[in-house]
Amino acid sequence: MSTATPTAPPMGSDALPTPASLPQAAAVARAQGEPLVVMVTLRGCAFCDIVRRHHLLPMLRRGEVHAVQVDMLDRNTALAGFDGQPTTGYALARGWRISVAPTLLFVDERGRELAERLEGMGLADFYGPYLEQRLQQARQRLRAGR
């Protein structure tokens, strides 16, 4: 299994990085004083595309957030979970009890959630403020040592 650190996607790409290792991705975010945002997504999900293209990708490109994506139905792509063991997006989504896409998790380097999950899309006009609120809460908890 590769241990490459996820990087920002190339300009024009509409995908977030897919991590080879969640602990490694979270450690990179933590080293910069940021939580890791894990977007649990679903291929073909229109709401996922909106969240990715209009919120997370622009923030990622501006260096305002560390975000990765995990496909909740992917049973084939191996990645290291927060326990260090090989897992898949499918197994992670089940373990996190996620049944709605998109779901955003705001986690520390151990995989502990630092803010309330952002589930679904809701009203598009309010998504940005909800996202900012969760990020602010996660940053505060991260800096306070949880």
N, C-alpha and C positions, 0 to 999 in steps of 0.2 A: 504494500500500500504506500502510495506517495505521501510525503510529509510536506509538500510544498505549501507555502503560505498563500492564501488567496490574495489576489491583487485586484485593483479596480479593473472592470471590464473595459475593453477598447471603446473609444467613442463610437457611437452608433449602435453598440450592442444593447439589447434590451433585456439582458440577464444579469443578475447579481452573481458574484463569485460563488462557486460551490466548494465548500471546504473539504480538504482531505482529512483534517483534524479539527474538531471543534475546540479542544483545549488550546491548541496552537493559535487558532484564529482569535480566541478570547484573550489569550496572553498578549498578542500583538495589540489588541484594542486596549487592554488594561495598561500596557506599558505607555500608552498615550493618554491615560486617564479617562478612557471611554468604556462604556459597556459594549458588549457585542449584541447587535440586533440580528436575530435569526428569523428570517422570513420562511414560514412553512407555507409552501405554495403547491399548486396543482397545475399540471400542464393543461393549457387551453382555458384557464380560468381568466375571464375578462377582468374581474375585479383585482386579481393578482397583478395583471398587466398594468392596470391603472396605478396601483400602489407602487409598483416597481418603477415605472417610467416617470410618473409625476411627482413622486416623493423620494423614494430611497436612492434611485440612481443619481438624480441631481445632487442630493446631499452627499452621497459617496464621492462623486467627482469633485465636489468642493472641499472634501476632507472634513465634513461636518459629522460624519457617522461612520462606524465600522459595521458593515452589514454583509451577511451571506444568506444564501437560500438553500433550502432542503425541500425536495419534492416528497410530499406525503404519501405518494403511491409507489415511489421508487424502491423496489426490492432488490436491485442489482448493484447499484453503485455503493461500494464500501467506503466508509469514512470512520474515523475514530470518534467515539462518543466521549462525553465528559468523564466517563469512568475509564477511558483509555482503551476500551475494548472495541473491536470492529463491529459496526452496525450499519444500518441503512436508514434512509429517510422514512421509509414505511415503519420500521421498528421504533424510530425516535418519535414519530407522530403518535403512534399508539401509546408509547411510554409516557409521553407528555399529555395524553388524553385530548388530542387535538382532532376535531372532526369538521372544522370550518376552515376554508381557505379564502383569503389569506389570514394567517395568524402571525403576529409579530411577538417574539419573545425578547426581553431585554435582560441579558444575563451577565454574570461575572465569569471569571476564569474557571470556576468550579461548576458552572452551569446553574447556579442559583439565580432565580428570577429576582430582579431588582425593582421591577415596576409591574403593574397590572398588565396582562396581555392585551394586545389590541386585536380583537377577533372580528373577522369580516370587514366589510367596507363601510356600512352605515351610510350616512349622508356625506357625499363627496366634499361639500363645502366645509365640513367640520373635521375631516380626516387629518389635515395638516396640523391644526391646533391640538387634536388628541395625540398625534404622534409627538409633537414638541413637548407636550405635558409629560408623557411617559418617559421621553428621553431625559428631561430635566429631573424627574424623580429618580430614574436609574442612576444618573450622574451623581446626584446628592447622596444616594445610598452607597454608591461605590466609593466615593471620597470619604464617607463617614465610616468605612469599613463594614458596612451593612448595618 
